[in-house]
Amino acid sequence: MMHLQGHVRILGEGGAASIKTGTGDPTQGLKMLPYAKDTTKIGTENLRGLNTVHSTATIPQDKLGAAGSPYKHMGMPGDITMDVWIDDKGTPARMSQAIGETTMDIDFLKFGASRTVVAPPTADTADMTEQFKKMKRGEAA
C-alpha cells in the first residue's frame, strides 16, 4: 500500500496544467457521486467535534465522465472507492478516495472563505510521476 504524507506532485511532467477539466476545486471529487453504485451508510461518527453521517460508495471508472479526467491523467487504474462524511448542515466534512493502492483524504474545514496558499518548501515535496507510471504498467510502486 502506498501512503502519501506531505506534499506530492502526482500529475506527471505537465503538472496541474495537464488537467483539461475541473477548477482545482477540492470538492471536485464529490461531483463523481452521481455515478456511484453500491452506496452504503456506514453510520454516524464524531469528526473534529462535528456530528457526521459516514457513507461509502464505488464509482466505476467507465462512469466517471469529465469528473474522472484528473484520474485518467494520473494513469490511475480501476474503480474509485469513495467515503464521505456529511455534517448536520449537509456540508461535506471529509472525503476519502481509494484508487488501486492509493488513498487520498481531504478534510473540508470551511466553505465560502478564501485563503492565501503558500507553496511548501521544495524539501517537503516529492515527484510521484514515476511511481504512478509504474502503477499504470502494473509494476510495484
Order of alpha helices (4+ residues) and beta strands (2+ residues): beta-beta-beta-alpha-beta-beta-beta-beta-alpha
